[in-house]
């Protein structure tokens, strides 16, 4: 990973999410449900859901990254954990902001695979080192990414939200 950053602005995000949704639609994949990987995937999933006119969203709260380049040993679900049976037999689109190591997306994919075999993944960014090759990617980079929703510190003054 380089020290240089990829900076996504709110304007670029609008273009990126619309392009990503268009790519999904043009591929012929019409998901029955979108699985948001929270927190980073919430905003992209919402934008993509609107663009695809999809109202069925499931949020999985996953914790893995604890800072820039620092992680827990393994991804884990964070409460509240939803009832995942709603995706049984459905076409699922997993949406996240970035496939960095790919371990979070693989973790979520494995959860979804317990309920359906019709799963695709969409991310704004994919890094070359990702263990999971996403089905839909807006941009590929090896840089650290500054997202508009997480580039400023929290308003409560605690921690650093650059991660």
C-alpha positions in Angstrom: 0.0 0.0 0.0 1.3 3.4 -0.9 1.2 6.6 1.2 -0.6 8.4 -1.5 -4.4 8.4 -1.0 -7.3 8.0 -3.3 -9.9 10.7 -2.5 -13.5 10.1 -3.2 -15.6 13.3 -3.1 -19.4 13.4 -2.6 -19.7 14.4 -6.3 -17.5 11.5 -7.4 -19.5 9.2 -5.1 -22.7 10.2 -6.9 -21.2 9.3 -10.3 -19.6 6.1 -8.9 -22.7 4.7 -7.3 -24.8 5.4 -10.3 -22.2 3.8 -12.6 -21.9 0.8 -10.4 -25.7 0.3 -10.3 -25.8 0.7 -14.1 -23.2 -2.0 -14.5 -25.2 -4.4 -12.2 -28.4 -3.7 -14.2 -26.7 -4.0 -17.6 -25.3 -7.4 -16.6 -28.8 -8.7 -16.3 -28.6 -9.3 -12.6 -31.7 -8.1 -10.8 -31.2 -8.7 -7.1 -34.2 -9.4 -4.8 -32.3 -8.1 -1.8 -29.3 -5.9 -1.2 -27.1 -6.8 1.8 -25.3 -3.8 3.1 -21.9 -4.3 4.9 -22.0 -1.8 7.7 -20.7 0.7 8.2 -18.8 1.5 5.1 -21.3 -0.1 2.7 -24.4 1.6 4.1 -24.2 4.7 2.0 -23.1 2.9 -1.3 -25.8 0.3 -0.7 -28.5 2.9 -0.2 -27.5 4.8 -3.4 -27.4 1.6 -5.4 -30.7 0.4 -4.0 -32.3 3.7 -5.1 -30.7 3.4 -8.6 -32.0 -0.2 -9.0 -35.4 0.7 -7.4 -34.8 -2.0 -4.8 -36.4 -1.5 -1.4 -35.4 -4.7 0.3 -32.1 -4.2 2.2 -30.5 -6.2 4.9 -27.8 -4.7 7.1 -25.0 -6.8 8.5 -22.9 -5.0 11.0 -19.3 -6.3 10.6 -16.2 -5.2 12.5 -12.8 -5.9 11.1 -10.7 -2.8 10.6 -9.7 -1.0 13.7 -7.5 1.6 12.1 -5.4 2.3 8.9 -3.9 -1.1 8.1 -4.9 -2.6 11.5 -7.5 -5.3 11.9 -9.0 -7.8 14.3 -7.9 -11.3 13.9 -11.1 -12.2 12.0 -14.2 -10.3 10.9 -17.1 -10.6 13.3 -20.8 -9.7 13.4 -21.7 -6.9 15.7 -25.1 -6.6 17.4 -27.8 -6.3 16.4 -27.6 -9.4 14.3 -30.6 -9.6 11.9 -32.7 -12.7 11.0 -31.0 -13.6 7.8 -33.7 -16.0 6.6 -35.2 -13.2 4.5 -32.6 -13.9 1.9 -33.4 -17.6 1.6 -33.5 -18.6 -2.1 -33.2 -15.0 -3.3 -30.8 -13.2 -5.6 -28.5 -11.3 -3.2 -26.3 -8.3 -4.0 -23.7 -7.7 -1.3 -22.5 -4.0 -1.3 -19.5 -2.5 0.5 -17.3 0.5 0.0 -14.1 -1.3 -0.6 -12.7 -4.8 -1.0 -9.3 -4.2 0.7 -8.2 -7.6 2.0 -11.5 -9.0 0.9 -11.8 -10.9 4.2 -14.9 -8.9 5.3 -16.7 -9.5 2.0 -15.7 -13.2 2.1 -17.1 -13.4 5.6 -20.4 -11.8 4.5 -20.5 -14.0 1.4 -20.2 -17.1 3.5 -23.1 -16.0 5.7 -25.3 -15.4 2.7 -24.3 -18.7 1.1 -26.1 -20.4 4.0 -29.3 -19.1 2.6 -28.8 -18.8 -1.2 -26.5 -19.7 -4.0 -27.4 -16.6 -6.0 -24.9 -14.1 -4.7 -22.9 -11.3 -6.3 -20.8 -8.6 -4.9 -20.4 -4.9 -5.7 -17.9 -2.4 -4.4 -16.8 1.1 -5.2 -13.1 0.1 -4.9 -11.2 -3.2 -5.1 -7.6 -3.6 -4.2 -5.3 -6.0 -6.0 -4.7 -7.9 -2.8 -8.3 -8.8 -2.2 -8.9 -12.5 -1.7 -12.4 -12.1 -3.2 -12.8 -10.9 -6.8 -15.9 -8.8 -6.8 -18.5 -9.1 -9.6 -19.0 -5.4 -9.9 -16.2 -2.8 -9.3 -16.3 0.9 -10.0 -12.5 1.5 -9.6 -9.4 -0.5 -8.8 -6.6 0.9 -6.7 -3.8 0.0 -4.3 -4.0 3.3 -2.4 -5.7 4.0 0.9 -9.1 5.6 0.2 -10.5 8.6 1.9 -14.3 8.4 1.7 -16.4 11.5 2.2 -18.4 9.9 5.0 -15.4 8.9 7.1 -12.6 11.3 6.3 -13.4 13.7 9.2 -13.0 12.8 12.9 -16.1 12.0 14.8 -18.0 15.0 16.2 -17.7 13.6 19.7 -13.9 14.1 19.5 -13.1 10.5 20.3 -10.9 8.3 18.1 -9.9 8.9 14.5 -12.2 7.9 11.7 -9.6 7.8 8.9 -9.9 4.0 8.8 
